[in-house]
Amino acid sequence: MSGDGTLNEAYERLHRLGPEFEGWLTNHAPMAAESLVAHGHEDVVHRWLDQYVGQLEEKPRGLWPIDPAEWRPAMGDPHRLGDWLTFFEHEVDSRPWREVLETWWPRLLPGIAAGATHGVIRTGHAVRALLLQEDAPRLAEFAQALGYWAARWQSVPGVVAPAGTADFDAALDAVPQVPEQARGINHRLDQLAGLGGWSAALASLEPAADPGEARRRLTRLADAATLRYLSHGHGSGIMLVHTATAPTAVLRTLPALPRSQWVDSFNAAWAASAAVVAAYGPAEPLPGEALPVAAHTPEEVFEQAVEHADAHVIKLADTALDVFERTGDRGALSAVVHAGNLIQRPGD
């Protein structure tokens, strides 16, 4: 079976299941399956799913329908998850998916922190699949991604637009750490409100003046965050993956969006990456001699991620191979090796 057929089979297998389990943990299976197929590993998709889906829960039922004219009160209400999934199923059934995306992207974008940024990440994977092929399973996945994002919609406190002259490394170095490095991401992000230096660090970055520049700078953000993971990922092996995968998801969505939305997309992606750094970044980077070095080809590094089998390692590898292709910097490949060392293998 072709990779396209395998991905659609995976989506059909997963769409009876919900986007979360155990109350708030994200279902990574659709994103990991899409990454595996994108890199030619469709042969392991169903075997990987066999090991993963046992922990998942049934797709949640709705409470009452969301009124298309009165959607704001339900935004960010996780109790309405089933309602949001149904709502976007109807949206995608009744309108072209690009039209749905154009309408809802600016509504969802301010809540980019949703599900520890997994709302936008799942959307980016779904859009990449749809840009290659439009069919019912991929449209259903797109609808579920948007529904999950809407239900977990969460803004980042203290956000201001870039307005400075700093490059990404300097701006990320300036991001302060939240004072209480404990509990989950929601508690950590809440501490950004009023955190000294937080808004100033966001504003210090050089802005994007137009849509073309927004795309170029969003690309550089994904590159910088991936390379930074190598020296800073030990702050939280899993959570700091999202500093790279969230802007990559936004970057992959841009081709399906009107150019008028690109600058805001870059600004939101920057705020999301910086927020995760503030929430989980280490006090100090690792010294150069402590960093792993990838001695293999990009394809071999991705195979190592597949063998590791953790969804975050697979998704970082998916991003890192893009970064390596753009930059030729082997640090991107080494970041994947580092993630594999930091993140526990499933079943261990």
N, C-alpha and C positions, 0 to 999 in steps of 0.2 A: 504494500500500500504506500502511496505517496505521502510526503510529509504533510501536505494539505489535508489529506484524508485522515491521517492520524490525529492532527490537531482538532479537526472537527469531531472525531470520535471522542477525544478527550473532553472537549467542551460539552458534548451531549451527555457524557458520563457524569460530569461535574454539576450540571445545571439543576439537578434535583437537590443539590446540597447548598447550604448557605455560605455566605462570604466570611462567616466567623464561626468560632467554636469555643467552648468553655467560657462563654460570656463576652469575650472581647478579643481573643487571639485571631489573627488574620489567616484566612484560607489562602495559602500561597500556590495552590496547585495550578490554577489557570495560568498564572504568570510563569511558573517554572516550566509547564508544558509548552507554552509558546516559545520560551527561550530555547528549550531543547530542540524543538523542531526548526527554529530559525538557524541553528548551527548544525543541522544535519544529523541529529541524534534521535530521530523519530522512533528508532528501534527500541529505545529504552523507556519511552514515555509511559506505556501501560504498566510496565514493571515498576517504574517509579511510583505511579499512582497507586498500584496495589499496596505499596508500603505506606502510603501517606493517607489514603482516604478513610482508613479505619477510625481515625480520631475525629472525623468531621461529623457535622450534624445536619439534619434535614433542613431544607430551605424553609425559613420562617414564614408563617402565615401572617397576613395583614390584620390590622385592627379595624380600620375603616379607610375608605378611599381618600386620597389626597386630591383636593380641589385644584385644578390647574391655575385658577385665579387666586388661590389663597394658599400657596405652597410655603411661604416664608415661616409660619409658625412650626411646621414640621421639619424644617432644615436643622440638622444636627441632633435630632431626637432618635437615639438608637432603638427605642421601643417601636418606632415606625419603620424599622428596616424592611419588614415584609411589605408594607404599603409602598415604600419607595421602589422596591424591586418591581412590584406590579405596575406602578406608575410609569417607570421607564420602559417596561415591556410594551405598554400601550403607546408611549411616545414613539418608540422605534418602529412599531407596527404601522403607525399612522402617518409618519413623515420620513423623508430621507434622513439617514443617520447623520450626515454632515450638517443638515439643518438643525437637528436636535443638538449636536455638539456646539454649533455656533450660538444657539440660544442659551444653553446651560453652562458652557465653559465660563463665561464671566460671572455667573452666579455661584458656581462651585469654587472658582479659583481662590477667592479670599479665605476659603476653608481648606486650604491645601494640606494642613496638618492632619486631616481626617485619617483615622486609623493608623497613626504614626507614618503618615504620607502614603499608605498603601492604597488609598482611594485613587489618587492621581497615578500611582505606579500601575495599578491594574488597568486603568483607563489607557495609559500609554501602550501597554502590551496589546490591548484589544484593538486600538487604532492601528498599530503596526500590522496586525493580522488582517484587518479590514482593508487597508490600503493595498494589500496584495490580492485579496479575493473577498468579494461580498457574497455572503450566503447566510442562511438562517442560523446556523450555530454561532457564527461570528457576530452577527447582529445581537443574538441573545446574550453573548458574553459582554458586548459593549453595554447593553442595557443593565446587566447585573453590576458592572463596574461603576456606572454612574449612580445606580441606586445605592450601592455601598457607600460611595463618596458622600452622597447627600445625607444619608442617615448618620454618618459619623463626622459630618462637616464640623471643622474646628479651626478657628482663626488663630493666628500667631499674634500675641500681644505686642504692642509697641512698634509695629511695623511702620517704617518710613521708606520712601523710595531712595535708591542710590543717587548721590548728588556730589560725590567727591572725586578724588583722583587716584585712589588706591587700586592696586591690582588685587586678584583674588587671594593670593597667599597673604599679603599684608592685611587685607580686610578680615580674613578668617582668623589670623593671629590676634586681631584686636577684639574678637568676640569674647565677652566675659562668660565665665561659668556660673550657672545657677548655684546659689549657696547650698541648697540641700540636694546632694547627689544620692538620692534614694527614691524608692517607689517608682511608679510608672511614668510614661512620657507625659500624660495629662498633668500630673502634679508638677513635673519639672517645667513644662511650658507655662503653667500658671505663674511661675516665679519670674518670668520675663517681664511681667507688668511692673514697671518702676525699677527694673534692675539697672543700676548705674553702668553706663557705657554701652548698653545693648543697642539702643536706637542710633547712637553715634557710630557704632561699628557698622550697622546696616547702611547708614548714610555715607560712610567713608568710601564706599566702592564707586568706581567710575560708572556713570549711567550709560544706558543705551539710548542713543539719540533718535533712532528710527527703526523700523521693523528689520531691515537687513542687519543693522548693528546688533539688535536684540538677539537675532539668531546666532550671530558670530559669538557674542558674549555668553549666550547660554551654552554653546558648544564648549567654550573655554571653562565655564563653571563646571560642567561635567568632567572635563579633563582634569582640572585642578583638584576637585573633590576626590576623584579616583586615585590620583597620585598621592594625595595627602593621606589617604587611608593607610598607605604603607607605613608611615611614621606615626600616625595617630589612632589607628584602628583599635589599639589595645584598650582605649577608653571604654569601648563596648563593641566587641567584635560584630555583633548582630546589628545594633542600632545605627552605628556609624556607616554601615553599608548604604543607608538611605540618603546620606549626603550626596552620594553619586547617582543612585538609581532614580531618585525623585527628579532631579533636573534632566536626566536622560529621558524619562517618561514624558516630560513636557516638551523636550526637543523633538521626540518622535511624533508628537501630536501636532506640532506646528504646521506640517504640510496640509493638514485637514482643516486648519483654522484660517479665517480671514486675517490678512496682514495687520489689520487694525488692532488685533488682540495680541500681537506678538510682544510688544514692549511690556504690557502688564503681565504676560506669561513669564517673561524673564525675571521681572521684579519679584513675582510670587515664588518662583523657583529659588532665587537667591535667598529670600527670607526663610524658606523651608530648610534649605541646607544649613544656613547659619543657625537656625533654631535648634536643629539636631546637634550641631557642634556645641552650642551653649548648654544643652541638656546632658550630653554624654562625653564631651571631649576630655582627654586626659590633662593632667596638670602639666606634663612635659612630654615632648615627642621622644620616641625611641632614638638612641644614637645610631649613626649609620652602620656601625659594625654589628648591631643587633638585628638588622633588617634582613629578611630572606631575599634570595635572588632567584628569579625564575630562569632556569637554564634550558627551557624547552620552547618549542614553537607555540604560537597562539592556539593552534588546534590541539596540541598536546596539553596545554594549560587548561583549555576548556574540558578536555577529556578527564583531567584530574578533578575538576569541579564536579563533573558527572559522577565520577567514582566516589567522591566525598558524599554527594547526594543531598546535602542540606540546600534548601531552596534559596537561602540568602547567598550562599557561595555560588550557586548556579547563576543567579541573577546578577551578582557582581561581575562574574566572568563574562556574561552577556554584554554588560556595559564596558568592561575593561578591554574587550577585543575591539570595540568601536574606538575607544580612546587610543589604543595602540595603532590601529590602522590610520588614525588621523595624525598622530604625533610621532610614531616610531619610538616612543619612550618605553623601555622595557620595565620601568617602574610600575606601569599599569598591570603587566602580567605578574609581577612580583606581588602586587596588592592582592591578587587572587590567591596566590600561595599563602600569603599572610592570613587571609580570611580563613582558609582551610585549616591553618594551625590554631587560630583563635576560637573557631566555632566548632562545637561538638558535633561529631558525625551522628546522624540519626541511628538510634538503637544502641549507641555506646553508653 
